[in-house]
């Protein structure tokens, strides 16, 4: 940014709407893949923990360790193996969702009242029916709360993947810093925040739609 240049050049924004749209799509795609894959893996691990409680400690330790590794360090470790690729970005992003999601899934299912479980068993529900018809629906509010947190966290972390050639809006931030061009930097940062807010709002609406009984409590 040179002296006298405006903080935001609206003409640049108007002339780069296609680029901004592309980065939006990339940011959303990276986030959806990471949260979706993370949720599937976390749900499977959570069921394993619920059926085999002694596995909770080692699984929590591994996912907790992954969560504490700085994102730049994790991507640096992955690049020699998987290269500057989407796979590298997704391995890192998925890793950071697991601890959050596992904790919420387990807490939600364990939080189902014992008398509700006993009533379902008394009505002849199998273990699978109990899980999918009683436990998961009643735990949805807590599970979606974990998905919200994982989604917001992932949207922020996606910007870091710009350092390995991905990044969505993070690419605009990185290029803006390299060029000392404030418009690009601000656009990337503001849109990243706006995307996180919009995603959280949509998940809140989804939670209300899927758990109408929660509003009546």
N, C-alpha and C positions, 0 to 999 in steps of 0.2 A: 504494500500500500504506500503510495507516494503522498507527499505533503499536498494538501488541498483536494485530494481525491475523496469523494463521498464514501461513507461507511458501507452503504449498500447501493449498488448500481442496478437499478430496476431494469434498465435496458438489457443488461447481461442476463438477468433472470428470464425476461421475455424471450430472449433469443436462445435460451438453453432449456426450454420446457421439455423437449424430448429427452435430453440427458437426465434431467431431474426425474422424469417419469420412469426412465430405465433404472435409475438408482433406487427409486421407490420399490419397483418390482423386485429387484435383486435383494433389497433389505427384507422385504416381506417374505420372499421365498426362503432365504437363509433362516429366518426366524421360524417359519412354519415347519420346515423340515426338522430343525433342531428340537423344537418343543414337542412336535408330534412323535419323533423317534424317541426322545427322552421320556415321554409319557408312556409309551409302549414298554420300554425297557424297565422303567421305574415300577410300572404296574406288575410286570412279571416278577421282579425282585421283591416287591412288597408281598405278593401272594406267597412267595417262597419263604419269606420271613414269618408270615402269619402261620404257616403250616409247620415251619421248623424254626422256632424262636431263637435257638442258639446261633443261627446265622445272622441275626440282627447286628451283633457287635462287629464281625468282620466286614459285612457289607457296608455298614455305616462308616467304618474306619476307611475303607477304600474310597467310597464316594466323598467322604469328608476331606480326605487327602487331595483328591482331584479338585475339589472346590477351592482349596486353599492355595493351589499352584497359581502364580500370577499368569494371566492370559498370554502375555508376550513370551514368557518362558515356556509355556506349554506349546504354543505354536512353533517356537524355535526348535523344540525337541521333535515335533512331528514332521517339520519340513524335510529333513534328510530322508525320511521314510516315505511320506506320501506326496511330497513336492508342494509347489505353490498351487494348490487345487481346492476345489469346493470340499472334497473329502477331508482335507486337513482342517478347514474351517469348521465343518460339521462335527468332526470328532471332538474338537475342543469345545464347541458350543453345547453339544449334547452332554458332555462330561459335567458341565457346570449346572445343568438342570437336575441331575439325578438326586442329589442330596435333598434339595428343596421338595421335589415331587414325592420321593419315598417317604419322607417324614410326614407329609400331609396325607398321603394315601393311608399309611398305617394309623395315624392318629384319627382319621375320619372313620375308618372301619372299626377300630378298637373302641371308638366312642359310641357305637350303636348300643343302646340299652340292653342289658342282659335279658330282661323280661320279654323284650321284643323277639330276641333270638329264640328264647324258650317257647314262646307262643308259635313261632314259625315251625320249629322242630316238632312241636305237638300237633301241628296241622299236617305233618307229613312231608315237609320240605326236605329235599336232599341237600347235601353240602353245596352243590353248585347252584341250586335254586335259591338257597339262603344267601349266597354271595351276590348273585346278580339281581334278585328281586327284592331283597331286603337291605343288605349291608351297603352295597354300592349306591343305591338311590339315596339312602339316609346319610351317606357320607359325602354326597356330591358337593355340598356347600363347602366343606373343608378341602376337598380335592380341587375344586375350581379355584379356591383361594390360593392354593399352591401353584396352579397353572398360571394364574394372574402374576404371581411373583416371579415365576420362572420366565414368563413371556417378557415382562418389563426388563428383567435382568439380561435376557438374551438380546433384546433390541439394543441395549447399551453395548453389549459385548460384540455385536456384529460390526460396529464401527471400527473395532480394533483389527478385525480381519482384513481391513484395507491394506495393512502392512504385508499381507501375503497375496495381494492382488484381488481380493474380494471386497467386502465392506459396505456395499450399498451407499448410504449417505456418508459413511465413514470415508469413502473415496473422495468425496467433495471436501471434507474437512482436511484430509491429508494433502490434497493438491492445493487447497487454499493456503495452508501453512507453508508449503514449499514455494509457492509463488508470491507469498506475502500479499494475497488477494483476499481481503476481508469478506467480500460478498459471497464467494464460494464457501468459505469457512462458516459464515453465519447461516447460510442456507442449509448446509449439511447438519449443523448443530441444532438449529431450530426445528427442522423437519424430523430429526431423530427423536427429539422430545415430544413433538406433536404426534408422531406415530405411536410412541409408548402410551401417551394419554388416550388416544383413540382405541388402541388395542385393549387397554384396561377397561374402558367404557363398554366396549363390545362384549367383553367377558363378563362384566357385571350384568349386562342385559341377558346374556346366555344363562347365567346362574339363576337369575330371577325367573326366567322361562322354565328352566328345568326343575327348580325347587320352589313352586308356588306356595307350598305349606310353610316355608321358612318365613314368609311375609306375614303369616297369620299367627306366628308364635309370639 
